[in-house]
Amino acid sequence: MHDKPGPGLSRRQLEYELRWLLRQQPSDPTKMAEFLGDVMVTLIEKNNQALQRHAAVEAPVDPPTAVR
């Protein structure tokens, strides 16, 4: 099954980022909740950046015109 192109990261890209982030798991189990929170926030930030890039391409901002 192929990912449908669209705004934001695809499922495959999110899974790749998640696997990369999970490589750095803490050895102390008491820090796992904080680690998982950081992973979730990082994934959301990466997806938001991809959404911003998509929005910039789809709707470029026109320079303001001077009114006389």
N, CA, C and O atoms as a printed pandas DataFrame, in Angstrom:
     atom_number atom_name residue_name chain_id  residue_number  x_coord  y_coord  z_coord
0              1         N          MET        A               1    0.848   -1.177    0.000
1              2        CA          MET        A               1    0.000    0.000    0.000
2              3         C          MET        A               1    0.892    1.239    0.000
3              4         O          MET        A               1    1.864    1.323    0.750
4              5         N          HIS        A               2    0.549    2.171   -0.834
5              6        CA          HIS        A               2    1.338    3.390   -0.963
6              7         C          HIS        A               2    0.680    4.522   -0.188
7              8         O          HIS        A               2   -0.544    4.601   -0.080
8              9         N          ASP        A               3    1.525    5.394    0.349
9             10        CA          ASP        A               3    1.012    6.578    1.041
10            11         C          ASP        A               3    0.502    7.571    0.021
11            12         O          ASP        A               3    1.114    7.759   -1.031
12            13         N          LYS        A               4   -0.608    8.204    0.323
13            14        CA          LYS        A               4   -1.134    9.261   -0.529
14            15         C          LYS        A               4   -0.365   10.540   -0.239
15            16         O          LYS        A               4   -0.227   10.922    0.922
16            17         N          PRO        A               5    0.140   11.210   -1.274
17            18        CA          PRO        A               5    0.850   12.461   -1.008
18            19         C          PRO        A               5   -0.126   13.523   -0.508
19            20         O          PRO        A               5   -1.261   13.606   -0.978
20            21         N          GLY        A               6    0.308   14.298    0.410
21            22        CA          GLY        A               6   -0.537   15.347    0.953
22            23         C          GLY        A               6    0.263   16.221    1.877
23            24         O          GLY        A               6    1.480   16.074    1.983
24            25         N          PRO        A               7   -0.410   17.126    2.545
25            26        CA          PRO        A               7    0.318   17.999    3.473
26            27         C          PRO        A               7    0.798   17.209    4.683
27            28         O          PRO        A               7    0.189   16.212    5.070
28            29         N          GLY        A               8    1.868   17.654    5.260
29            30        CA          GLY        A               8    2.403   16.982    6.436
30            31         C          GLY        A               8    3.228   15.766    6.050
31            32         O          GLY        A               8    3.422   15.466    4.872
32            33         N          LEU        A               9    3.707   15.077    7.075
33            34        CA          LEU        A               9    4.500   13.881    6.849
34            35         C          LEU        A               9    3.580   12.703    6.561
35            36         O          LEU        A               9    2.471   12.625    7.088
36            37         N          SER        A              10    4.045   11.803    5.732
37            38        CA          SER        A              10    3.278   10.592    5.455
38            39         C          SER        A              10    3.416    9.644    6.647
39            40         O          SER        A              10    4.254    9.846    7.527
40            41         N          ARG        A              11    2.593    8.626    6.657
41            42        CA          ARG        A              11    2.675    7.630    7.724
42            43         C          ARG        A              11    4.063    6.992    7.745
43            44         O          ARG        A              11    4.643    6.787    8.811
44            45         N          ARG        A              12    4.581    6.687    6.579
45            46        CA          ARG        A              12    5.903    6.070    6.484
46            47         C          ARG        A              12    6.980    6.992    7.052
47            48         O          ARG        A              12    7.873    6.539    7.768
48            49         N          GLN        A              13    6.895    8.283    6.732
49            50        CA          GLN        A              13    7.878    9.236    7.263
50            51         C          GLN        A              13    7.763    9.353    8.777
51            52         O          GLN        A              13    8.778    9.420    9.470
52            53         N          LEU        A              14    6.534    9.380    9.298
53            54        CA          LEU        A              14    6.346    9.445   10.752
54            55         C          LEU        A              14    6.900    8.192   11.429
55            56         O          LEU        A              14    7.532    8.285   12.481
56            57         N          GLU        A              15    6.668    7.023   10.834
57            58        CA          GLU        A              15    7.188    5.781   11.404
58            59         C          GLU        A              15    8.715    5.777   11.388
59            60         O          GLU        A              15    9.341    5.306   12.337
60            61         N          TYR        A              16    9.316    6.296   10.323
61            62        CA          TYR        A              16   10.770    6.379   10.253
62            63         C          TYR        A              16   11.305    7.281   11.368
63            64         O          TYR        A              16   12.242    6.913   12.076
64            65         N          GLU        A              17   10.705    8.457   11.516
65            66        CA          GLU        A              17   11.142    9.388   12.563
66            67         C          GLU        A              17   10.969    8.770   13.944
67            68         O          GLU        A              17   11.822    8.934   14.816
68            69         N          LEU        A              18    9.855    8.055   14.139
69            70        CA          LEU        A              18    9.605    7.411   15.434
70            71         C          LEU        A              18   10.677    6.363   15.731
71            72         O          LEU        A              18   11.213    6.318   16.839
72            73         N          ARG        A              19   10.990    5.522   14.743
73            74        CA          ARG        A              19   12.036    4.513   14.956
74            75         C          ARG        A              19   13.369    5.175   15.291
75            76         O          ARG        A              19   14.103    4.699   16.156
76            77         N          TRP        A              20   13.677    6.269   14.607
77            78        CA          TRP        A              20   14.934    6.978   14.867
78            79         C          TRP        A              20   14.959    7.529   16.294
79            80         O          TRP        A              20   15.970    7.417   16.987
80            81         N          LEU        A              21   13.856    8.118   16.727
81            82        CA          LEU        A              21   13.807    8.697   18.067
82            83         C          LEU        A              21   13.836    7.623   19.158
83            84         O          LEU        A              21   14.400    7.847   20.229
84            85         N          LEU        A              22   13.238    6.467   18.896
85            86        CA          LEU        A              22   13.191    5.402   19.901
86            87         C          LEU        A              22   14.538    4.717   20.095
87            88         O          LEU        A              22   14.704    3.929   21.026
88            89         N          ARG        A              23   15.495    5.011   19.229
89            90        CA          ARG        A              23   16.835    4.437   19.406
90            91         C          ARG        A              23   17.525    4.995   20.646
91            92         O          ARG        A              23   18.494    4.405   21.123
92            93         N          GLN        A              24   17.057    6.098   21.168
93            94        CA          GLN        A              24   17.711    6.785   22.277
94            95         C          GLN        A              24   16.943    6.593   23.585
95            96         O          GLN        A              24   16.906    7.503   24.413
96            97         N          GLN        A              25   16.333    5.431   23.781
97            98        CA          GLN        A              25   15.534    5.195   24.979
98            99         C          GLN        A              25   16.388    5.277   26.237
99           100         O          GLN        A              25   17.542    4.850   26.236
100          101         N          PRO        A              26   15.820    5.830   27.315
101          102        CA          PRO        A              26   16.573    5.907   28.565
102          103         C          PRO        A              26   16.689    4.519   29.212
103          104         O          PRO        A              26   15.800    3.679   29.069
104          105         N          SER        A              27   17.774    4.302   29.908
105          106        CA          SER        A              27   17.945    3.027   30.608
106          107         C          SER        A              27   17.192    3.028   31.935
107          108         O          SER        A              27   16.891    1.963   32.474
108          109         N          ASP        A              28   16.887    4.197   32.462
109          110        CA          ASP        A              28   16.155    4.327   33.722
110          111         C          ASP        A              28   14.652    4.334   33.436
111          112         O          ASP        A              28   14.167    5.251   32.772
112          113         N          PRO        A              29   13.898    3.335   33.920
113          114        CA          PRO        A              29   12.462    3.261   33.632
114          115         C          PRO        A              29   11.665    4.447   34.180
115          116         O          PRO        A              29   10.578    4.741   33.681
116          117         N          THR        A              30   12.181    5.120   35.183
117          118        CA          THR        A              30   11.445    6.253   35.745
118          119         C          THR        A              30   11.441    7.450   34.800
119          120         O          THR        A              30   10.618    8.353   34.954
120          121         N          LYS        A              31   12.345    7.470   33.827
121          122        CA          LYS        A              31   12.417    8.573   32.874
122          123         C          LYS        A              31   11.663    8.272   31.578
123          124         O          LYS        A              31   11.683    9.076   30.646
124          125         N          MET        A              32   10.994    7.108   31.516
125          126        CA          MET        A              32   10.317    6.702   30.286
126          127         C          MET        A              32    9.157    7.629   29.931
127          128         O          MET        A              32    8.981    7.954   28.757
128          129         N          ALA        A              33    8.368    8.060   30.899
129          130        CA          ALA        A              33    7.229    8.945   30.616
130          131         C          ALA        A              33    7.706   10.259   30.005
131          132         O          ALA        A              33    7.128   10.733   29.028
132          133         N          GLU        A              34    8.743   10.842   30.568
133          134        CA          GLU        A              34    9.294   12.091   30.028
134          135         C          GLU        A              34    9.846   11.865   28.619
135          136         O          GLU        A              34    9.666   12.701   27.733
136          137         N          PHE        A              35   10.517   10.733   28.422
137          138        CA          PHE        A              35   11.063   10.400   27.108
138          139         C          PHE        A              35    9.954   10.282   26.066
139          140         O          PHE        A              35   10.069   10.845   24.977
140          141         N          LEU        A              36    8.881    9.557   26.387
141          142        CA          LEU        A              36    7.778    9.391   25.444
142          143         C          LEU        A              36    7.097   10.730   25.141
143          144         O          LEU        A              36    6.680   10.974   24.008
144          145         N          GLY        A              37    6.986   11.587   26.145
145          146        CA          GLY        A              37    6.442   12.926   25.920
146          147         C          GLY        A              37    7.306   13.718   24.950
147          148         O          GLY        A              37    6.790   14.388   24.056
148          149         N          ASP        A              38    8.619   13.641   25.126
149          150        CA          ASP        A              38    9.540   14.332   24.214
150          151         C          ASP        A              38    9.426   13.791   22.794
151          152         O          ASP        A              38    9.481   14.551   21.827
152          153         N          VAL        A              39    9.269   12.472   22.672
153          154        CA          VAL        A              39    9.136   11.855   21.351
154          155         C          VAL        A              39    7.870   12.363   20.671
155          156         O          VAL        A              39    7.900   12.726   19.495
156          157         N          MET        A              40    6.759   12.390   21.402
157          158        CA          MET        A              40    5.497   12.858   20.819
158          159         C          MET        A              40    5.592   14.309   20.382
159          160         O          MET        A              40    5.142   14.659   19.292
160          161         N          VAL        A              41    6.171   15.151   21.217
161          162        CA          VAL        A              41    6.301   16.571   20.881
162          163         C          VAL        A              41    7.203   16.747   19.663
163          164         O          VAL        A              41    6.912   17.567   18.791
164          165         N          THR        A              42    8.282   15.995   19.595
165          166        CA          THR        A              42    9.193   16.090   18.453
166          167         C          THR        A              42    8.500   15.682   17.160
167          168         O          THR        A              42    8.665   16.340   16.133
168          169         N          LEU        A              43    7.717   14.591   17.203
169          170        CA          LEU        A              43    6.985   14.163   16.009
170          171         C          LEU        A              43    5.972   15.224   15.572
171          172         O          LEU        A              43    5.828   15.491   14.379
172          173         N          ILE        A              44    5.282   15.816   16.520
173          174        CA          ILE        A              44    4.307   16.869   16.199
174          175         C          ILE        A              44    5.014   18.068   15.587
175          176         O          ILE        A              44    4.529   18.638   14.610
176          177         N          GLU        A              45    6.167   18.463   16.155
177          178        CA          GLU        A              45    6.910   19.598   15.607
178          179         C          GLU        A              45    7.382   19.319   14.183
179          180         O          GLU        A              45    7.305   20.197   13.324
180          181         N          LYS        A              46    7.868   18.109   13.926
181          182        CA          LYS        A              46    8.327   17.758   12.575
182          183         C          LYS        A              46    7.160   17.774   11.596
183          184         O          LYS        A              46    7.312   18.228   10.462
184          185         N          ASN        A              47    6.002   17.287   12.017
185          186        CA          ASN        A              47    4.838   17.306   11.144
186          187         C          ASN        A              47    4.374   18.746   10.906
187          188         O          ASN        A              47    3.995   19.096    9.788
188          189         N          ASN        A              48    4.401   19.572   11.936
189          190        CA          ASN        A              48    4.020   20.980   11.762
190          191         C          ASN        A              48    4.953   21.687   10.789
191          192         O          ASN        A              48    4.500   22.505    9.987
192          193         N          GLN        A              49    6.246   21.388   10.844
193          194        CA          GLN        A              49    7.193   21.980    9.903
194          195         C          GLN        A              49    6.872   21.548    8.474
195          196         O          GLN        A              49    6.941   22.355    7.548
196          197         N          ALA        A              50    6.520   20.274    8.297
197          198        CA          ALA        A              50    6.154   19.788    6.965
198          199         C          ALA        A              50    4.873   20.469    6.488
199          200         O          ALA        A              50    4.752   20.797    5.308
200          201         N          LEU        A              51    3.920   20.684    7.390
201          202        CA          LEU        A              51    2.683   21.381    7.031
202          203         C          LEU        A              51    2.974   22.827    6.620
203          204         O          LEU        A              51    2.387   23.332    5.664
204          205         N          GLN        A              52    3.878   23.486    7.340
205          206        CA          GLN        A              52    4.238   24.859    6.999
206          207         C          GLN        A              52    4.910   24.925    5.634
207          208         O          GLN        A              52    4.632   25.834    4.852
208          209         N          ARG        A              53    5.792   23.972    5.339
209          210        CA          ARG        A              53    6.438   23.950    4.022
210          211         C          ARG        A              53    5.396   23.747    2.923
211          212         O          ARG        A              53    5.460   24.393    1.877
212          213         N          HIS        A              54    4.451   22.862    3.156
213          214        CA          HIS        A              54    3.397   22.612    2.168
214          215         C          HIS        A              54    2.538   23.864    1.967
215          216         O          HIS        A              54    2.207   24.219    0.836
216          217         N          ALA        A              55    2.181   24.526    3.064
217          218        CA          ALA        A              55    1.351   25.729    2.974
218          219         C          ALA        A              55    2.087   26.841    2.233
219          220         O          ALA        A              55    1.473   27.600    1.483
220          221         N          ALA        A              56    3.397   26.941    2.438
221          222        CA          ALA        A              56    4.174   27.986    1.763
222          223         C          ALA        A              56    4.219   27.743    0.262
223          224         O          ALA        A              56    4.226   28.696   -0.518
224          225         N          VAL        A              57    4.249   26.495   -0.149
225          226        CA          VAL        A              57    4.280   26.168   -1.574
226          227         C          VAL        A              57    2.898   26.372   -2.192
227          228         O          VAL        A              57    2.783   26.893   -3.301
228          229         N          GLU        A              58    1.860   25.968   -1.482
229          230        CA          GLU        A              58    0.493   26.041   -2.002
230          231         C          GLU        A              58   -0.028   27.474   -2.103
231          232         O          GLU        A              58   -0.717   27.814   -3.065
232          233         N          ALA        A              59    0.288   28.304   -1.134
233          234        CA          ALA        A              59   -0.252   29.666   -1.110
234          235         C          ALA        A              59    0.863   30.658   -0.806
235          236         O          ALA        A              59    0.958   31.153    0.317
236          237         N          PRO        A              60    1.706   30.955   -1.787
237          238        CA          PRO        A              60    2.762   31.934   -1.519
238          239         C          PRO        A              60    2.161   33.304   -1.218
239          240         O          PRO        A              60    1.123   33.682   -1.760
240          241         N          VAL        A              61    2.823   34.013   -0.364
241          242        CA          VAL        A              61    2.354   35.334    0.048
242          243         C          VAL        A              61    2.744   36.348   -1.023
243          244         O          VAL        A              61    3.912   36.462   -1.394
244          245         N          ASP        A              62    1.754   37.074   -1.509
245          246        CA          ASP        A              62    2.027   38.126   -2.490
246          247         C          ASP        A              62    2.541   39.367   -1.774
247          248         O          ASP        A              62    2.068   39.687   -0.683
248          249         N          PRO        A              63    3.494   40.067   -2.363
249          250        CA          PRO        A              63    3.972   41.285   -1.723
250          251         C          PRO        A              63    2.850   42.340   -1.739
251          252         O          PRO        A              63    2.075   42.405   -2.694
252          253         N          PRO        A              64    2.767   43.146   -0.706
253          254        CA          PRO        A              64    1.722   44.158   -0.668
254          255         C          PRO        A              64    1.897   45.173   -1.798
255          256         O          PRO        A              64    3.016   45.527   -2.170
256          257         N          THR        A              65    0.786   45.624   -2.324
257          258        CA          THR        A              65    0.834   46.631   -3.390
258          259         C          THR        A              65    0.610   48.005   -2.786
259          260         O          THR        A              65   -0.170   48.173   -1.849
260          261         N          ALA        A              66    1.308   48.978   -3.339
261          262        CA          ALA        A              66    1.178   50.341   -2.836
262          263         C          ALA        A              66   -0.124   50.957   -3.381
263          264         O          ALA        A              66   -0.448   50.831   -4.562
264          265         N          VAL        A              67   -0.835   51.611   -2.498
265          266        CA          VAL        A              67   -2.081   52.282   -2.891
266          267         C          VAL        A              67   -1.791   53.758   -2.926
267          268         O          VAL        A              67   -1.237   54.317   -1.979
268          269         N          ARG        A              68   -2.168   54.395   -4.030
269          270        CA          ARG        A              68   -1.903   55.838   -4.155
270          271         C          ARG        A              68   -3.174   56.611   -4.111
271          272         O          ARG        A              68   -3.154   57.838   -4.201
